[in-house]
Amino acid sequence: MRPKKPKASAKPYWEMNTEELARATAEFDQEFIVDTFKPLTPEQQREWRRIKRKLGRPRKGKGAKVISVSVERGLLARSDRLAKKLGITRAALIAQGLEHMLEKKTPARRRTGT
């Protein structure tokens, strides 16, 4: 069972007169309301854990794997500029490049020497 939400005021605060505003905000005038708190019931604890749980990133395909790859600084800077121009992340740009190369099914030419 979810906790009851306070009743919404008939009017927004900025449209209330002084008396209406005083009635609507009277609960905030109490001091030491922490003394009225009680431990959560088991049901409330379950609900609190559910609410606090982080959703995480949406899963794509089989999920993601974080890897470490060395990339020449100039190439990385150029790729970051392109990703920004396209409005995508660096990871998305790299993923698209990998997909493109895998679709071609031809190996990339290998550089020899430096």
Residue frames as qw, qx, qy, qz and C-alpha x, y, z in Angstrom:
[[0.000, 0.889, 0.459, 0.000, 0.00, 0.00, 0.00],
 [0.425, 0.402, -0.016, 0.811, 1.40, 3.35, -1.00],
 [0.178, -0.393, -0.453, 0.780, 1.42, 6.25, 1.45],
 [0.199, 0.829, 0.523, -0.001, -1.42, 8.68, 1.00],
 [0.374, 0.285, 0.116, 0.875, -0.51, 11.83, -0.85],
 [0.005, 0.436, 0.397, -0.808, -1.51, 15.14, 0.69],
 [0.377, 0.736, 0.562, -0.011, -4.58, 16.65, -0.91],
 [0.382, 0.228, 0.253, 0.859, -3.74, 19.11, -3.61],
 [0.062, 0.470, 0.308, -0.825, -4.89, 22.66, -2.95],
 [0.477, 0.701, 0.524, -0.081, -7.73, 23.91, -5.06],
 [0.337, 0.938, -0.051, 0.054, -5.56, 26.80, -6.23],
 [0.723, 0.262, -0.262, 0.583, -1.84, 27.25, -6.77],
 [0.485, -0.512, -0.347, 0.619, -0.11, 29.12, -3.95],
 [0.228, -0.064, 0.144, 0.961, 0.47, 32.25, -6.02],
 [0.245, -0.419, -0.495, -0.721, -3.28, 32.65, -6.57],
 [0.489, -0.548, -0.658, 0.169, -4.24, 32.30, -2.87],
 [0.171, -0.844, 0.050, -0.507, -5.09, 35.13, -0.55],
 [0.012, 0.561, -0.662, 0.498, -3.34, 35.43, 2.82],
 [0.701, -0.233, 0.456, -0.496, -5.84, 33.28, 4.76],
 [0.950, 0.258, -0.058, -0.164, -5.87, 30.49, 2.16],
 [0.547, 0.581, -0.532, 0.283, -2.09, 30.48, 2.01],
 [0.260, -0.501, 0.637, -0.525, -1.83, 30.30, 5.82],
 [0.862, -0.062, 0.324, -0.386, -4.20, 27.29, 5.91],
 [0.885, 0.424, -0.191, -0.034, -2.44, 25.54, 3.04],
 [0.526, 0.519, -0.531, 0.414, 1.01, 25.91, 4.61],
 [0.585, -0.663, 0.214, -0.415, 0.08, 25.46, 8.32],
 [0.985, -0.139, -0.045, 0.093, 1.73, 22.02, 8.44],
 [0.673, 0.416, -0.218, 0.571, 5.12, 23.64, 7.81],
 [0.183, -0.761, 0.212, -0.586, 4.79, 25.85, 10.92],
 [0.887, -0.454, -0.032, -0.080, 5.16, 22.88, 13.30],
 [0.045, 0.746, -0.647, 0.150, 8.47, 22.46, 15.07],
 [0.246, -0.357, 0.886, -0.167, 10.20, 19.15, 15.72],
 [0.841, 0.167, -0.058, -0.511, 7.92, 17.10, 13.49],
 [0.467, 0.390, -0.793, 0.026, 10.70, 14.52, 13.40],
 [0.248, -0.176, 0.788, -0.535, 9.42, 13.42, 16.82],
 [0.744, 0.207, 0.255, -0.582, 6.25, 12.21, 15.11],
 [0.561, 0.443, -0.638, -0.285, 8.11, 9.86, 12.77],
 [0.843, -0.237, 0.435, -0.208, 7.86, 6.11, 13.25],
 [0.310, -0.323, 0.817, 0.364, 9.91, 3.25, 11.85],
 [0.526, 0.256, -0.471, -0.660, 8.82, 2.06, 8.41],
 [0.866, -0.010, 0.394, -0.308, 6.64, -1.01, 8.24],
 [0.570, -0.143, 0.720, 0.369, 8.06, -3.98, 6.27],
 [0.504, 0.657, 0.534, 0.170, 5.78, -3.03, 3.39],
 [0.089, 0.990, -0.034, -0.104, 7.02, 0.58, 3.45],
 [0.445, -0.605, 0.563, 0.346, 10.62, -0.66, 3.59],
 [0.612, 0.219, 0.680, 0.338, 10.05, -2.76, 0.44],
 [0.342, 0.874, 0.331, 0.098, 8.50, 0.23, -1.29],
 [0.176, -0.926, 0.244, 0.228, 11.40, 2.49, -0.21],
 [0.546, -0.328, 0.657, 0.403, 13.97, 0.01, -1.54],
 [0.552, 0.510, 0.605, 0.263, 12.06, -0.22, -4.83],
 [0.173, 0.975, 0.140, -0.008, 11.99, 3.56, -5.21],
 [0.312, -0.827, 0.386, 0.263, 15.68, 3.98, -4.30],
 [0.762, 0.003, 0.551, 0.342, 16.86, 1.32, -6.75],
 [0.074, 0.600, -0.369, -0.706, 18.66, 2.85, -9.67],
 [0.816, 0.465, 0.184, -0.290, 17.33, 1.99, -13.09],
 [0.567, -0.286, 0.593, 0.495, 20.67, 1.95, -14.87],
 [0.197, 0.412, -0.478, -0.751, 21.14, 2.23, -18.58],
 [0.851, 0.265, 0.132, -0.433, 18.71, 0.59, -20.94],
 [0.616, -0.236, 0.711, 0.244, 20.01, -2.71, -22.21],
 [0.577, 0.617, -0.288, -0.451, 20.86, -2.98, -25.89],
 [0.672, 0.366, -0.638, -0.083, 21.44, -6.36, -27.46],
 [0.803, -0.187, -0.528, 0.205, 23.31, -8.55, -24.99],
 [0.503, -0.829, -0.087, 0.229, 24.28, -5.59, -22.81],
 [0.323, 0.881, -0.285, 0.194, 27.49, -3.57, -22.77],
 [0.871, -0.243, -0.085, 0.418, 31.06, -4.46, -21.86],
 [0.069, -0.972, 0.198, 0.106, 33.50, -1.76, -20.80],
 [0.893, 0.149, 0.062, 0.419, 36.85, -2.11, -22.55],
 [0.262, -0.819, 0.213, 0.464, 40.13, -0.23, -22.63],
 [0.754, 0.485, 0.280, 0.342, 41.50, 0.63, -26.07],
 [0.373, -0.505, 0.169, 0.760, 44.54, 2.71, -26.99],
 [0.465, 0.770, 0.388, 0.201, 43.77, 5.37, -29.61],
 [0.479, 0.150, 0.047, 0.864, 46.17, 7.91, -31.06],
 [0.079, -0.529, -0.404, 0.742, 45.41, 11.34, -29.55],
 [0.141, 0.252, -0.331, -0.898, 44.87, 13.09, -32.88],
 [0.291, -0.196, -0.835, -0.425, 42.46, 10.40, -34.06],
 [0.223, -0.493, -0.760, 0.360, 40.61, 10.58, -30.75],
 [0.010, 0.447, 0.149, -0.882, 40.28, 14.37, -30.98],
 [0.245, 0.099, -0.556, -0.788, 38.96, 14.12, -34.56],
 [0.310, -0.315, -0.881, -0.170, 36.49, 11.41, -33.56],
 [0.140, -0.500, -0.599, 0.610, 35.28, 13.46, -30.57],
 [0.136, 0.331, -0.117, -0.926, 34.67, 16.46, -32.86],
 [0.320, -0.056, -0.740, -0.589, 32.72, 14.27, -35.28],
 [0.264, -0.401, -0.859, 0.174, 30.67, 12.72, -32.48],
 [0.027, -0.475, -0.367, 0.799, 29.83, 16.18, -31.16],
 [0.216, 0.217, -0.389, -0.869, 28.88, 17.37, -34.64],
 [0.391, -0.155, -0.817, -0.396, 26.62, 14.32, -35.09],
 [0.540, -0.420, 0.169, -0.709, 25.16, 14.73, -31.61],
 [0.934, -0.151, -0.311, -0.086, 26.19, 11.27, -30.43],
 [0.617, -0.712, 0.331, 0.047, 28.56, 9.93, -27.81],
 [0.084, 0.643, -0.742, -0.170, 32.09, 8.74, -28.45],
 [0.439, -0.076, 0.888, -0.113, 30.97, 5.20, -27.61],
 [0.661, 0.551, 0.415, -0.295, 28.12, 5.42, -30.13],
 [0.403, 0.791, -0.362, -0.285, 30.51, 6.66, -32.83],
 [0.097, -0.463, 0.879, 0.059, 32.92, 3.80, -32.16],
 [0.561, 0.172, 0.778, -0.225, 30.05, 1.28, -32.13],
 [0.631, 0.687, 0.135, -0.332, 28.77, 2.61, -35.47],
 [0.239, 0.726, -0.609, -0.212, 32.27, 2.34, -36.94],
 [0.298, -0.237, 0.923, -0.056, 32.61, -1.24, -35.74],
 [0.641, 0.413, 0.572, -0.303, 29.17, -2.12, -37.14],
 [0.513, 0.767, -0.179, -0.341, 30.12, -0.57, -40.48],
 [0.093, 0.588, -0.793, -0.129, 33.36, -2.53, -40.68],
 [0.421, -0.031, 0.890, -0.171, 31.66, -5.77, -39.66],
 [0.657, 0.557, 0.347, -0.372, 28.92, -5.28, -42.28],
 [0.392, 0.739, -0.448, -0.316, 31.55, -4.81, -45.00],
 [0.964, -0.111, 0.243, 0.002, 33.01, -8.19, -44.05],
 [0.723, 0.533, -0.190, 0.396, 36.34, -7.14, -45.48],
 [0.674, -0.478, -0.198, 0.528, 39.30, -6.69, -43.18],
 [0.018, 0.986, -0.067, -0.150, 40.67, -3.21, -42.72],
 [0.693, 0.560, -0.288, 0.351, 43.97, -2.59, -44.43],
 [0.746, -0.567, -0.099, 0.335, 46.78, -3.01, -42.01],
 [0.153, 0.949, -0.258, 0.094, 49.31, -0.23, -41.69],
 [0.896, -0.063, -0.118, 0.424, 52.91, -1.20, -41.68],
 [0.493, 0.189, -0.147, 0.836, 55.59, 0.91, -40.11],
 [0.207, -0.795, -0.437, 0.368, 55.18, 4.22, -38.34]]
